[in-house]
Amino acid sequence: MNCSELMSLLVDFLGGELVQERRETVELHIRACPRCEVYVASYTQTVKVARALPKCGRLPATFEARLRQLLEPELKARQDD
């Protein structure tokens, strides 16, 4: 397994959705790769922090429209890559 393969399996790994053999392969890679070990720890902590944030409900319509307007060029540029 390489780092790129680990990244493609990260959500399933953290969600406990991998079969045992695949999970063990991911765990071996994480233990052997300091970069991935730090990344997985950081990702896991980010998820925990995000889940602990209070729920704020829907954004005001005008704010949401403005935010979408600002993000649209960036999202389109990523799709074109």
LUMDOGU-106751 format. One line per field, with one value per atom (N, C-alpha, C): residue number from 1; residue in one letter; chain; atom name; y, z, x. Coordinates in Angstrom, 1 decimal. Each point is the difference from the previous one (the first is absolute). Layout:
<zalos>
num	(NUM, ...) .
residuo	(A, ...) .
cadena	(A, ...) .
atomo	(CA, ...) .
c2	(Y, ...) .
c3	(Z, ...) .
c1	(X, ...) .
</zalos>
This chain:
<zalos>
num	(1, 1, 1, 2, 2, 2, 3, 3, 3, 4, 4, 4, 5, 5, 5, 6, 6, 6, 7, 7, 7, 8, 8, 8, 9, 9, 9, 10, 10, 10, 11, 11, 11, 12, 12, 12, 13, 13, 13, 14, 14, 14, 15, 15, 15, 16, 16, 16, 17, 17, 17, 18, 18, 18, 19, 19, 19, 20, 20, 20, 21, 21, 21, 22, 22, 22, 23, 23, 23, 24, 24, 24, 25, 25, 25, 26, 26, 26, 27, 27, 27, 28, 28, 28, 29, 29, 29, 30, 30, 30, 31, 31, 31, 32, 32, 32, 33, 33, 33, 34, 34, 34, 35, 35, 35, 36, 36, 36, 37, 37, 37, 38, 38, 38, 39, 39, 39, 40, 40, 40, 41, 41, 41, 42, 42, 42, 43, 43, 43, 44, 44, 44, 45, 45, 45, 46, 46, 46, 47, 47, 47, 48, 48, 48, 49, 49, 49, 50, 50, 50, 51, 51, 51, 52, 52, 52, 53, 53, 53, 54, 54, 54, 55, 55, 55, 56, 56, 56, 57, 57, 57, 58, 58, 58, 59, 59, 59, 60, 60, 60, 61, 61, 61, 62, 62, 62, 63, 63, 63, 64, 64, 64, 65, 65, 65, 66, 66, 66, 67, 67, 67, 68, 68, 68, 69, 69, 69, 70, 70, 70, 71, 71, 71, 72, 72, 72, 73, 73, 73, 74, 74, 74, 75, 75, 75, 76, 76, 76, 77, 77, 77, 78, 78, 78, 79, 79, 79, 80, 80, 80, 81, 81, 81) .
residuo	(M, M, M, N, N, N, C, C, C, S, S, S, E, E, E, L, L, L, M, M, M, S, S, S, L, L, L, L, L, L, V, V, V, D, D, D, F, F, F, L, L, L, G, G, G, G, G, G, E, E, E, L, L, L, V, V, V, Q, Q, Q, E, E, E, R, R, R, R, R, R, E, E, E, T, T, T, V, V, V, E, E, E, L, L, L, H, H, H, I, I, I, R, R, R, A, A, A, C, C, C, P, P, P, R, R, R, C, C, C, E, E, E, V, V, V, Y, Y, Y, V, V, V, A, A, A, S, S, S, Y, Y, Y, T, T, T, Q, Q, Q, T, T, T, V, V, V, K, K, K, V, V, V, A, A, A, R, R, R, A, A, A, L, L, L, P, P, P, K, K, K, C, C, C, G, G, G, R, R, R, L, L, L, P, P, P, A, A, A, T, T, T, F, F, F, E, E, E, A, A, A, R, R, R, L, L, L, R, R, R, Q, Q, Q, L, L, L, L, L, L, E, E, E, P, P, P, E, E, E, L, L, L, K, K, K, A, A, A, R, R, R, Q, Q, Q, D, D, D, D, D, D) .
cadena	(A, A, A, A, A, A, A, A, A, A, A, A, A, A, A, A, A, A, A, A, A, A, A, A, A, A, A, A, A, A, A, A, A, A, A, A, A, A, A, A, A, A, A, A, A, A, A, A, A, A, A, A, A, A, A, A, A, A, A, A, A, A, A, A, A, A, A, A, A, A, A, A, A, A, A, A, A, A, A, A, A, A, A, A, A, A, A, A, A, A, A, A, A, A, A, A, A, A, A, A, A, A, A, A, A, A, A, A, A, A, A, A, A, A, A, A, A, A, A, A, A, A, A, A, A, A, A, A, A, A, A, A, A, A, A, A, A, A, A, A, A, A, A, A, A, A, A, A, A, A, A, A, A, A, A, A, A, A, A, A, A, A, A, A, A, A, A, A, A, A, A, A, A, A, A, A, A, A, A, A, A, A, A, A, A, A, A, A, A, A, A, A, A, A, A, A, A, A, A, A, A, A, A, A, A, A, A, A, A, A, A, A, A, A, A, A, A, A, A, A, A, A, A, A, A, A, A, A, A, A, A, A, A, A, A, A, A, A, A, A, A, A, A) .
atomo	(N, CA, C, N, CA, C, N, CA, C, N, CA, C, N, CA, C, N, CA, C, N, CA, C, N, CA, C, N, CA, C, N, CA, C, N, CA, C, N, CA, C, N, CA, C, N, CA, C, N, CA, C, N, CA, C, N, CA, C, N, CA, C, N, CA, C, N, CA, C, N, CA, C, N, CA, C, N, CA, C, N, CA, C, N, CA, C, N, CA, C, N, CA, C, N, CA, C, N, CA, C, N, CA, C, N, CA, C, N, CA, C, N, CA, C, N, CA, C, N, CA, C, N, CA, C, N, CA, C, N, CA, C, N, CA, C, N, CA, C, N, CA, C, N, CA, C, N, CA, C, N, CA, C, N, CA, C, N, CA, C, N, CA, C, N, CA, C, N, CA, C, N, CA, C, N, CA, C, N, CA, C, N, CA, C, N, CA, C, N, CA, C, N, CA, C, N, CA, C, N, CA, C, N, CA, C, N, CA, C, N, CA, C, N, CA, C, N, CA, C, N, CA, C, N, CA, C, N, CA, C, N, CA, C, N, CA, C, N, CA, C, N, CA, C, N, CA, C, N, CA, C, N, CA, C, N, CA, C, N, CA, C, N, CA, C, N, CA, C, N, CA, C, N, CA, C, N, CA, C, N, CA, C) .
c2	(-1.2, 1.2, 1.2, 1.1, 1.2, 1.1, 1.2, 1.1, 0.4, 0.0, 0.3, -1.0, -1.2, -1.1, 0.2, 0.3, 0.3, 1.1, 1.1, 1.2, -0.4, -0.8, -0.4, -0.9, -0.6, -0.9, 0.6, 1.2, 0.6, 0.1, 0.4, 0.2, -1.4, -1.0, -1.3, -0.6, 0.2, -0.5, 0.6, 1.3, 0.6, -0.3, -0.3, -0.3, -1.5, -0.8, -1.4, -0.8, 0.4, -0.6, -0.9, -0.2, -0.8, -1.5, -0.9, -1.4, -0.1, -1.0, -0.1, 0.0, -0.7, -0.1, 1.3, 0.8, 1.3, 1.0, -0.1, 0.8, -0.2, -1.2, -0.4, 0.6, 0.0, 0.5, 1.5, 0.7, 1.4, 0.3, -0.7, 0.2, -0.2, -1.0, -0.2, 1.2, 0.5, 1.1, 1.2, 0.3, 1.1, -0.1, -1.1, -0.2, 0.1, -0.3, 0.1, 1.3, 0.9, 1.2, 1.2, 0.7, 1.1, 1.1, 0.2, 1.1, -0.4, -1.2, -0.5, -0.1, -0.4, -0.1, 1.4, 1.0, 1.4, 0.5, -0.4, 0.5, -0.7, -1.3, -0.7, 0.6, 0.2, 0.6, 1.4, 0.8, 1.3, 0.0, -0.9, -0.2, -0.4, -1.0, -0.5, 1.1, 0.8, 1.1, 1.0, 0.3, 1.0, -0.5, -1.2, -0.6, 0.1, -0.3, 0.1, 1.5, 0.9, 1.4, 0.5, -0.4, 0.4, -0.5, -1.3, -0.6, 0.7, 0.5, 0.7, 1.4, 0.5, 1.4, 0.0, 1.1, 0.1, 0.1, -0.5, 0.0, 1.4, 0.6, 1.4, 0.1, -1.0, 0.1, 0.5, 0.4, 0.5, 1.4, 0.3, 1.3, 1.0, 1.3, 0.9, -0.1, 0.1, -0.1, 0.9, 1.2, 1.0, -0.4, -0.4, -0.5, -1.2, -1.0, -1.2, 0.3, 0.9, 0.4, 0.6, 0.9, 0.7, -1.0, -0.9, -1.0, -0.9, -0.4, -0.9, 0.8, 1.3, 0.8, 0.1, 0.1, 0.1, -1.3, -1.1, -1.3, -0.6, 0.4, -0.6, 0.0, 1.1, 0.0, -1.0, -0.1, -1.0, -1.4, -0.3, -1.4, -0.3, 0.9, -0.2, -0.2, 0.7, -0.2, -1.4, -0.5, -1.3, -1.1, 0.2, -0.9, -0.1, 1.1, 0.1, -0.7, -0.1, -0.7, -1.4) .
c3	(0.0, 0.0, 0.0, -0.7, 0.0, 0.6, 0.1, 0.7, -0.8, -1.3, -0.8, 0.2, 0.1, 0.2, 1.4, 1.0, 1.3, 0.0, -0.7, 0.0, -0.6, -1.0, -0.7, 0.9, 1.0, 0.9, 1.4, 0.2, 1.3, 0.7, -0.8, 0.6, 0.3, -0.8, 0.3, 1.1, 0.1, 1.1, 1.4, 0.0, 1.3, 0.3, -1.0, 0.2, 0.4, 0.0, 0.3, -1.1, -1.2, -1.1, -0.9, 0.4, -0.8, 0.6, -0.9, 0.4, 0.9, 0.8, 1.0, -0.7, -1.1, -0.6, -0.6, -0.6, -0.5, 1.1, 1.1, 1.2, 0.5, 0.1, 0.5, -0.9, -1.3, -0.9, 0.2, 0.1, 0.3, 1.3, 1.0, 1.3, 0.0, -0.8, -0.2, -0.7, -1.0, -0.7, 0.9, 0.8, 0.9, 1.0, 0.6, 0.9, -0.6, -1.3, -0.6, -0.7, -0.1, -0.8, 0.9, 0.5, 0.9, -0.6, -1.2, -0.7, 0.1, -0.3, 0.0, 1.5, 0.9, 1.4, 0.5, -0.3, 0.4, -0.7, -1.3, -0.8, 0.6, 0.3, 0.5, 1.4, 0.8, 1.4, -0.2, -0.9, -0.2, -0.5, -1.0, -0.6, 1.1, 0.8, 1.0, 1.0, 0.4, 1.0, -0.6, -1.3, -0.7, 0.0, -0.3, 0.0, 1.4, 1.0, 1.4, 0.4, -0.4, 0.3, -0.8, -1.3, -0.8, 0.6, 0.4, 0.6, 1.3, 0.7, 1.3, -0.1, -1.2, -0.2, 0.1, 0.5, 0.1, -1.4, -0.1, -1.3, -0.1, -1.1, -0.2, -0.9, -0.5, -0.9, -1.4, -0.7, -1.3, 0.0, -1.0, -0.2, -0.5, 0.3, -0.6, -1.5, -0.7, -1.5, -0.7, 0.4, -0.6, 0.2, 1.2, 0.3, -0.8, -0.1, -0.7, -1.5, -0.6, -1.4, -0.3, 0.9, -0.1, 0.1, 1.0, 0.1, -1.2, -0.5, -1.2, -1.2, -0.1, -1.1, 0.1, 1.2, 0.2, -0.2, 0.4, -0.2, -1.4, -0.7, -1.3, -1.0, -0.1, -0.9, 0.4, 1.3, 0.5, -0.2, 0.2, -0.2, -1.5, -0.9, -1.4, -0.5, 0.6, -0.4, 0.4, 1.1, 0.5, -0.9, -0.5, -0.9, -1.3, -0.5, -1.3, 0.1, 1.2, 0.1, -0.3) .
c1	(0.8, -0.8, 0.9, -0.5, 0.8, -0.9, 0.5, -0.7, -1.3, 0.1, -1.1, -1.2, 0.3, -1.0, -0.6, 0.8, -0.5, -1.0, 0.4, -0.9, -1.4, 0.0, -1.2, -0.9, 0.6, -0.7, -0.3, 0.5, 0.0, -1.4, -1.0, -1.3, -0.6, 0.1, -0.4, 0.7, 1.3, 0.8, -0.5, -0.1, -0.4, -1.5, -0.8, -1.4, -0.2, 1.1, -0.1, -0.6, 0.1, -0.7, 0.9, 1.3, 0.9, -0.1, 0.2, 0.1, 1.3, 0.1, 1.1, 1.4, 0.1, 1.3, 0.5, -1.0, 0.3, 0.4, -0.8, 0.2, 1.4, 0.4, 1.4, 1.0, -0.2, 1.0, 0.1, -1.1, 0.0, 0.7, -0.3, 0.7, 1.5, 0.4, 1.5, 0.6, -0.6, 0.5, 0.1, -1.0, 0.0, 1.1, 0.2, 1.1, 1.4, 0.1, 1.3, 0.3, -1.0, 0.1, -0.3, 1.1, -0.3, -0.9, 0.2, -0.9, -1.5, -0.3, -1.4, -0.5, 0.9, -0.4, -0.4, 0.8, -0.4, -1.3, -0.1, -1.2, -1.3, 0.1, -1.2, -0.3, 1.0, -0.3, -0.6, 0.5, -0.6, -1.4, -0.2, -1.3, -1.0, 0.4, -0.9, -0.4, 1.0, -0.2, -0.9, 0.1, -0.8, -1.4, -0.3, -1.3, -0.7, 0.8, -0.5, -0.4, 0.9, -0.3, -1.2, -0.1, -1.2, -1.3, 0.1, -1.3, -0.4, 1.0, -0.3, -0.6, 0.2, -0.5, -1.6, -0.5, -1.4, -0.7, -1.2, -0.7, -0.6, 0.2, -0.5, -1.2, -0.5, -1.2, 0.4, -1.0, 0.2, 0.6, 0.8, 0.5, -1.1, 0.1, -0.9, 0.1, -1.1, 0.0, 1.0, 0.1, 0.8, 1.5, 0.3, 1.4, 0.4, -0.9, 0.2, 0.2, -0.8, 0.1, 1.4, 0.4, 1.3, 1.2, -0.1, 1.0, 0.1, -1.1, 0.0, 0.6, -0.3, 0.5, 1.6, 0.5, 1.4, 0.7, -0.6, 0.6, -0.1, -1.0, -0.2, 1.2, 0.7, 1.2, 1.1, 0.2, 0.9, -0.4, -1.3, -0.5, 0.0, -0.3, 0.1, 1.4, 1.0, 1.4, 0.4, -0.4, 0.4, -0.6, -1.2, -0.7, 0.8, 0.5, 0.7, 1.4, 0.5, 1.4, 0.0) .
</zalos>
